């Protein structure tokens, strides 16, 4: 869609209350487009008072401001990523990618209730978010059209980047909170912070250029280690350090504990965007990293080698699907069903030690589906596994090993 097609209509715009949101909302209203702004409260650590977003958007001309509390939803989605161990290239936990799907899932019902058929967003035309917004929206409701100002020639004629938007907002007295001196951009929710652009585009800029918003760098972490215990029941964290938690509380507490020890702070990666270009990001996700590593330790106990062989590619595939905007499609739904079976086995208490960014195994107890048996694995006693039983096993394996040599297929 373009501006001419939009004039005289109502559009619901996904906004964060930042520079792009303020500029787009004001520009649209000045061009005879009625804007209903939609912001999801995702527990953004960089937004001290989420209600301030409402004030800014109404001041920029929005007819209505919807503030939806989706903290529980985004935390539950984050736990689904942990259950799938769905990290994208370089270890990124898809914190921004999954949040876009959660936002769209919240917006679409609001649009239906109000009879609005156009959804707008401020994602750039060279990034991944435009794909996520577009695909998620049209999968959930094919009748909805998507408007992206950063792909509209009329918008691009006026705004080539941050400088023009800042000048526009300042010229119209709009309540923006940014300046040209900001060294990079940040996207935030309770699952993590993603830092990119600006100085971070230069690979001579180290990851510690960012100012952490969810903790400290490992070098600044305490000199003493701290124990952390999480109880999972069917893949869901139900208690941390003996205190009962729901999805939101588990993420909030894990963020706080992991962040102060530098866990998951300052991850640098150069990844492949879906649009075909490389992008450099620096990530923070202390809660996701801490719970994710604890969950992996639990999976080591309950998955045998065949299950692990199946889980690994599914895990990588789900990560790619989320990153590229396909969280709701058929393939991801099928993968999630498979992961759910493994998740049903993931019950147990894992204790780790946190020290300057490191998460070290300390203890695993009460794991009813564990395949690990000390008596079978022991090197100290025969137990259930008699060493002599391996003679026949190795004899069978040795047949094919010898044939490889006699057939000339082995060379030194």
LUMSE-885473 format. One record per atom (N, C-alpha, C): residue in one letter; x, y, z. Coordinates in steps of 0.05 Angstrom, whole numbers, plus 5000, padded with zeros to 4 digits. Atoms other than C-alpha are relative to their C-alpha. Layout:
BEGIN
AXYZ;...
//
This chain:
BEGIN
X501749765000;X500050005000;X501750255000;X498649744999;X502050734991;X498150215012;X501549804986;X499651385021;X497450074985;X502449935015;X494651534965;X497749805005;X502050214995;X491150864978;X499050015029;X500649994972;X491051015052;X498350245009;X501449754992;X488051715054;X497149955004;X502850034993;X481251755087;X499449755015;X500450264986;X482151075120;X501150025029;X498950034973;X483650855191;X502149775000;X497950214999;X490050465204;X500849975029;X498950064973;X492350125268;X503049964997;X497150005003;X499750245275;X501449895025;X498450104978;X504449835318;X502250205007;X498249784993;X508450355356;X501549925026;X498450034975;X513950365409;X500150265016;X499849744988;X513451105424;X502650144995;X497449885007;X520251245394;X499850194977;X499849805021;X522651695338;X498349924976;X501650095023;X519651285281;X497050025005;X502850004994;X513051205316;X498850285000;X500949734999;X512351945330;X499850134973;X499949885027;X514352155260;X497849884982;X502050135018;X509851645224;X497250085008;X502749934991;X503751795267;X499350284993;X500649725006;X504152545259;X499850044970;X500049975029;X505752495184;X497549894988;X502550125010;X499852035171;X497650175006;X502349844993;X494952465209;X499950264984;X499949755017;X497253085170;X499249944971;X500750075027;X495752695107;X497349854999;X502850105001;X488452525123;X499849705005;X500250284991;X489751835154;X499550005030;X500650024972;X486551675220;X501749775012;X498250194988;X491451315266;X499049915027;X500350124973;X489950845323;X502649875007;X497450104993;X496450705358;X499749765019;X500150254983;X497750015389;X502849955011;X497550064987;X503249895439;X499649765018;X500150234982;X504549235474;X501950045023;X498250004977;X507249245544;X501349735002;X498450255000;X512648715537;X502150005022;X498049984978;X516248895601;X502650134991;X497749875011;X520949355564;X501750125022;X498349894978;X526849495612;X500850284995;X499149735006;X528450145576;X497750205002;X502349824997;X521450435588;X499150015029;X500549994971;X520850665660;X497050015006;X502949984996;X513450845653;X498749964974;X501150065026;X509850505596;X497750194993;X502249825006;X504050995602;X501050254986;X498949775014;X508751535576;X499749974970;X500350055028;X508151205508;X497250104991;X502749905006;X500651365509;X500050304996;X499949715001;X502052095523;X501450094975;X498549915024;X507152145467;X498449964974;X501450065024;X502851815415;X497550174996;X502349825002;X496652225431;X500950284993;X498949745007;X500952845427;X500850024971;X499250015028;X503152625358;X497649974981;X502450005018;X495952595332;X498449754999;X501650255001;X493551885345;X497350055012;X502749964990;X486051865354;X499549845025;X500350184978;X486551295403;X502649865005;X497550144993;X492150945440;X499249755015;X500650254986;X491450205458;X502649905012;X497650114985;X496349955511;X499249735010;X500750284994;X495949195515;X502249875017;X498150144982;X499148805572;X500549724989;X499450265012;X502548225536;X502549885013;X497650094987;X508048095587;X500049695004;X500250294996;X505547395604;X500249854974;X500050135026;X504547225531;X502849994988;X497350005011;X511647425510;X501849825017;X498450174983;X514647065570;X499549704993;X500750285007;X510846425552;X501249934973;X498850055026;X513146485480;X503049975003;X497250034995;X520246575505;X500749735011;X499650274989;X519645935545;X499749784979;X500250195022;X517345575482;X502649994984;X497449995014;X523845805449;X502149845016;X498150154983;X527745525508;X499549704998;X500650285002;X524044865504;X500949894973;X499050085026;X525944835430;X503050054997;X497249925002;X532945105445;X500550154973;X500149875026;X531445565386;X501750254999;X498149785003;X537646005380;X500750034970;X499249965028;X539146325313;X503050034999;X497149995004;X546146395284;X501550155022;X498449874980;X551346545336;X499050005028;X501050024973;X546946405395;X497850205007;X502149804995;X541546955388;X497449865007;X502350134990;X535346755427;X497450094987;X502449925015;X530447075377;X498150185017;X501649854982;X528047565430;X498250214986;X501549815015;X525848095381;X498149864981;X501750145019;X523247605329;X497549895012;X502450124988;X518547245376;X498150225010;X501649784990;X516147905405;X498250114978;X501749905022;X513648135336;X497649824996;X502250185003;X509347515331;X498050035023;X501849954977;X506447635401;X498550264996;X501449755004;X504848355383;X497849974979;X502050045022;X501348165318;X497649845010;X502250174989;X497347625355;X498250165018;X501649824984;X495048175402;X498550214984;X501249795016;X493548685348;X497649904984;X502150095019;X489348265300;X497249995013;X502749994988;X483548155349;X499050285005;X500849724996;X483448895366;X499150124973;X500749895027;X483149065291;X497249894992;X502650125007;X477348575281;X497850145015;X502149884984;X473448875339;X499250284990;X500549725009;X474149575309;X499550024970;X500549995029;X473149375237;X502250134984;X497849885014;X480049615216;X501449794983;X498950195019;X483049285155;X502950064991;X497249935007;X489949625151;X501750015025;X498149994978;X495749495198;X502550134990;X497549865007;X501849955198;X502249945019;X497750034982;X508849885226;X502350174990;X497849835007;X515250275226;X502649854994;X497650165006;X520049715207;X501350094974;X498549925024;X525549885157;X499749814978;X500350175023;X525349625087;X502449824994;X497750185004;X532049275095;X500449815023;X499650174977;X530848895158;X498149765001;X501650234996;X527348275185;X497250065010;X502649954987;X521648595224;X497850054980;X502149965020;X517948805162;X498849744990;X500950275008;X517548075142;X498349875022;X501450124977;X515347855211;X497250125002;X502649874998;X509748375215;X498249924977;X501650065024;X507348235144;X499049715000;X500850285002;X507347475146;X498249925023;X501650074976;X504647415217;X497150114997;X502649885003;X498947895202;X498349854980;X501650125022;X496847565137;X499549715005;X500750274992;X497346865166;X497650005019;X502150004980;X492747055223;X497450124989;X502449895013;X487947465179;X500750104972;X499349935028;X488847475103;X498650254990;X501549765010;X483848045096;X501450265008;X498649764991;X488448535131;X502250074981;X497849905016;X492948965088;X502150135019;X497849904984;X499749195114;X501250254987;X498749755010;X502449905106;X502650045014;X497349964989;X509850025115;X501150274989;X499049745010;X511950765109;X502849994988;X497250015010;X519250575098;X500249864973;X500150105027;X517050255033;X498250174982;X501749825014;X512650835012;X501650244988;X498549785012;X515751324961;X499450275012;X500849744989;X511851904991;X501450065026;X498649974975;X514951785059;X503050034996;X497250005005;X521851655032;X501050264988;X499249745012;X521852314994;X500750205022;X499649814978;X521652685061;X502049905020;X498450114978;X525352215107;X501949784990;X497950195008;X531851875088;X501249865024;X498850124976;X533851725159;X499350155025;X500649884974;X534151945231;X500250305000;X499649715000;X536652645217;X497450154991;X502449865010;X530552845176;X497649965019;X502250044981;X525752525226;X500350175025;X499649834976;X528952885285;X499450294994;X500649725008;X528553545248;X497050044997;X502949985004;X521353415230;X498650015027;X501350004973;X519353245302;X500650255016;X499349764985;X523053825331;X498650244988;X501549785014;X519854295279;X497150015007;X502850014993;X512954065300;X499649975030;X500350014971;X514354055374;X499149735011;X500850264991;X513453305381;X501849895022;X498550094976;X515652955446;X501849774995;X498050225004;X521552535421;X502150015022;X498050024979;X527052305467;X502749924989;X497550095013;X532752185418;X501550244989;X498449795014;X538352585386;X501949864981;X498250115020;X543352485330;X502549885013;X497650094987;X548752345381;X499749715010;X500350274990;X545751665401;X501749814983;X498050165015;X551151155381;X498949754987;X501150255012;X546550565364;X497049995008;X502850034994;X539250345366;X499549755016;X500650224982;X536049875416;X497149924998;X502750114998;X529849435414;X499849845025;X500050114973;X527449205482;X497449865006;X502350134987;X522748715515;X501149845023;X499050154976;X523148285578;X501849774993;X498350235008;X526447715539;X502850094994;X497349925007;X532348135517;X500150274985;X499549755015;X535348755485;X501749934976;X498450025024;X537948785414;X501150274993;X498749755007;X542949325397;X501249984972;X498850015027;X544849495325;X500150284989;X499949755015;X546150045275;X502050205013;X498149804989;X550250675287;X502849905001;X497150074997;X557250555313;X500449694999;X499750295000;X555849805318;X500249884972;X499750105028;X555749745242;X502949984993;X497250015005;X563249855244;X501249775016;X499050244986;X566549185261;X502650065017;X497849924981;X572249565295;X498950085027;X501249934974;X567249745349;X499549755016;X500350254984;X567549225405;X497249985012;X502750054989;X561348915436;X499650165026;X500449854974;X562749275502;X499650304996;X500849725005;X561149935467;X497250065011;X502749954990;X553949835489;X500150055030;X500549984971;X551450035558;X497949805007;X502050224994;X548049405585;X497650115014;X502549924987;X540849505604;X498749795017;X501250224985;X539548825635;X502049875020;X498050114982;X545748715677;X502750134996;X497349905003;X553248795674;X501649824982;X498250185014;X558848535631;X501349815020;X498850204982;X562247915660;X502350115017;X497749894985;X568448315680;X499150165024;X501049844978;X564148755725;X498349845020;X501750164983;X560348175757;X501449955027;X498850054973;X561347995831;X502249805000;X497750184998;X567547635853;X499249735012;X500950254988;X563447095888;X497849884983;X502050155015;X559446555853;X497349995015;X502750024988;X551946475866;X498649754989;X501550245008;X547845835864;X497250084990;X502749945012;X541445835821;X498749734995;X501450255004;X536345275824;X497350054987;X502649985013;X530445205777;X498749734999;X501550255001;X525044675781;X498250024975;X501750025023;X521944485714;X498049785004;X502050215001;X515444095708;X498850014972;X500850025028;X513943865637;X500950254984;X498749785015;X518644405611;X499450285010;X500849734990;X515544975651;X501450055026;X498849944974;X519545315706;X497950075020;X502149964980;X515145275767;X501250115027;X498849904975;X520145475822;X502950084994;X497249915001;X526645865827;X501050055028;X498949984973;X530945805889;X497949955021;X502050084980;X525045485924;X497550175000;X502349825001;X520046045906;X498349944976;X501750065022;X514045875863;X499850234981;X500049795021;X513846255797;X498149924977;X501350045026;X509546335735;X501950084978;X498249945022;X512346475666;X501350285002;X498949734997;X513047225677;X502050025023;X498249984977;X516047155746;X502649854996;X497650155006;X520946625722;X501950164983;X498249845018;X523547085667;X501050245015;X499149764986;X523747705711;X502249945021;X498150074980;X527447355767;X502649904988;X497650105014;X532246995720;X501650234987;X498749765010;X533747655686;X501750145021;X498749854978;X535447975752;X502549855010;X497850164989;X539847405778;X502249974979;X498050045021;X543247245712;X501350264992;X498849755008;X544247975694;X502150105018;X498049904981;X547948145757;X502649844999;X497550165003;X552947585741;X501050004971;X499049985028;X553847785668;X499349784982;X500950225017;X550247185640;X498450114976;X501549915024;X547947305568;X500150294994;X499749715005;X550448025566;X502250044980;X498049925019;X554048295505;X500849794979;X499450195021;X553447725455;X500250144973;X499649885027;X556347955389;X499549784979;X500450195023;X554047625324;X499650164975;X500649905027;X554147775250;X498449784987;X502050205009;X548047415223;X498950064972;X501249975026;X544447305158;X497150085002;X502849925000;X538147715152;X498549864978;X501750145020;X532347415113;X500150154974;X500049845025;X532747985062;X502649964984;X497650075015;X539647735042;X502550165006;X497649854993;X544548205076;X501049915028;X498850064974;X549248105135;X499350235020;X500549804980;X547648475200;X501549945025;X498650044975;X551648585263;X498250095023;X501549934976;X548148575330;X501549935025;X499050074974;X549948575403;X497649965018;X502550084987;X544948225447;X500449965030;X500250064971;X542848175520;X497649835004;X502250174993;X538447615545;X500749825024;X499050164977;X540547405615;X498149785009;X501950204992;X534147045634;X499749774981;X500250215021;X533546675568;X502549825001;X497550165000;X540846465571;X500249835025;X499850154976;X540546245643;X498049775001;X502050215001;X534045855637;X500649814977;X499450175023;X536245605569;X502249805005;X497850194993;X542745305595;X499149795020;X501150204980;X539144985654;X498349804986;X501850185014;X534044685607;X501649804983;X498350185016;X539544405562;X501249785018;X498950204981;X542544065623;X497949795007;X502150194995;X535843745636;X499549824975;X500350165024;X535143525563;X502149784998;X497950205001;X541843165569;X499349755015;X500750234983;X538642705620;X497749844988;X502550135008;X532142545584;X499949924970;X500050075028;X533842495510;X502249794994;X498050195009;X537241875482;X501250094974;X498649905023;X541741915421;X498250034976;X501849975023;X536141805371;X498250245003;X501749764995;X531642325403;X501650254996;X498349775003;X537442805406;X500650064971;X499449975029;X539042685332;X497650134986;X502449885012;X531842875316;X499550285010;X500549744988;X531443455364;X501850224989;X498049795009;X537743815339;X499250154975;X500749855024;X535543975268;X497350145003;X502549874995;X528444135292;X500550265015;X499249764984;X531444625342;X501050224982;X498949805019;X535444975288;X497950104981;X502049925019;X529544985241;X498050195013;X501949824986;X524845305293;X501350275003;X498549754997;X530145835306;X499950164974;X500049865026;X530446005232;X497250094993;X502849935005;X522846005226;X499250255015;X500649764984;X522046505283;X501450244988;X498449775010;X527546945256;X498850114974;X500949925027;X524446955186;X497050064999;X502849924999;X517247075209;X498049784996;X501850225005;X514146385205;X499249855025;X500850134975;X512246245277;X497249874999;X502850105001;X504946125258;X499649804977;X500650175024;X505945705195;X499949715006;X500450294996;X504644965185;X502549865010;X497550144993;X511844745189;X500850055030;X499349944972;X513045105256;X498049865018;X501950144983;X506544835284;X500649715003;X499350284998;X508744135267;X502449965017;X497650024983;X515544245298;X499450045030;X500849954972;X512344515361;X498649765012;X501350254990;X508143885367;X502149795007;X497950184995;X514443475363;X501550085026;X498649904977;X518043915414;X498349955026;X501750044977;X511943855460;X500349725012;X499650274990;X513143105465;X502549985017;X497649994984;X520243215489;X499650165025;X500549824977;X517843775534;X498549855022;X501650154980;X513043295569;X501849845018;X498150164985;X519142915593;X501950175018;X498049824987;X522943525619;X499150095027;X500649934972;X521543505693;X502549945017;X497650044983;X527143595744;X500950275011;X498849764987;X531044085788;X502950014992;X497349965008;X537444365761;X501250235016;X498649794986;X542444755802;X502650064985;X497549915013;X548045165770;X501450215017;X498549794987;X553445625794;X500650224980;X499649775017;X553846325765;X502550155008;X497549854993;X560546665761;X501150144975;X498849835021;X562647235715;X499249914972;X501150065027;X558247055656;X499849704995;X500150295004;X559146295664;X497849875016;X502150164987;X553745795681;X501149725001;X498850264997;X556745165710;X498249815015;X501750204988;X553044525727;X500949955029;X499550074973;X552444385801;X498549745009;X501650224990;X546843885812;X497549964984;X502650075012;X540843525781;X498749795018;X501450184982;X535643195825;X497149984991;X502950035005;X528442935820;X499450024971;X500550005030;X528742785745;X498849724994;X501350275002;X523642215738;X500449864973;X499750125027;X524742115663;X503049984992;X497250015006;X532342115667;X500849734990;X498950255010;X535841585626;X502749935012;X497450044988;X542241665665;X499749835025;X499950184976;X543541105715;X502949975009;X497350014989;X549641145759;X501249724999;X499050274999;X550140395766;X500849904972;X499350095027;X550140295690;X502450154989;X497849845011;X555040855676;X502649975015;X497750004982;X559740695733;X502449854988;X497550135007;X567040525718;X501149855024;X499050124975;X567740275790;X498949735005;X501250264995;X563039685790;X498549904976;X501450115023;X559639215741;X497150104999;X502749904999;X552539395763;X498349864979;X501750125020;X547239285709;X501449954973;X498650025025;X552239355652;X502549845004;X497650184997;X557138775650;X501950064977;X498049945020;X563538965614;X500349784980;X499650235018;X563938265585;X497949994978;X502150005020;X557338385547;X500950154975;X499049845023;X561138865501;X501649834981;X498450175018;X565238285472;X498449934975;X501750075023;X559538055427;X499350244984;X500849755013;X557438765412;X502350104981;X497749915016;X564438955388;X500749804978;X499550195021;X565038305350;X498250054975;X501849945022;X558938485308;X500950254985;X499149755012;X561439195296;X502649954984;X497550055013;X568238925277;X499849874973;X500450125027;X565438535217;X500150224979;X500149795020;X563839175179;X502650164999;X497449854999;X570339505202;X502149864984;X498050155015;X574538945173;X499450014970;X500850005028;X570638935108;X500850274987;X499249745011;X572039685098;X502949994992;X497250015006;X579439525099;X500549814976;X499450205021;X579338895055;X498850094973;X501149905025;X575039255003;X501450244989;X498349785010;X580239804996;X498750285005;X501349744996;X575840355025;X501350165023;X498649864979;X580540555081;X502850074991;X497349925008;X586840955067;X501250175022;X498649844980;X592041275113;X501250254987;
//
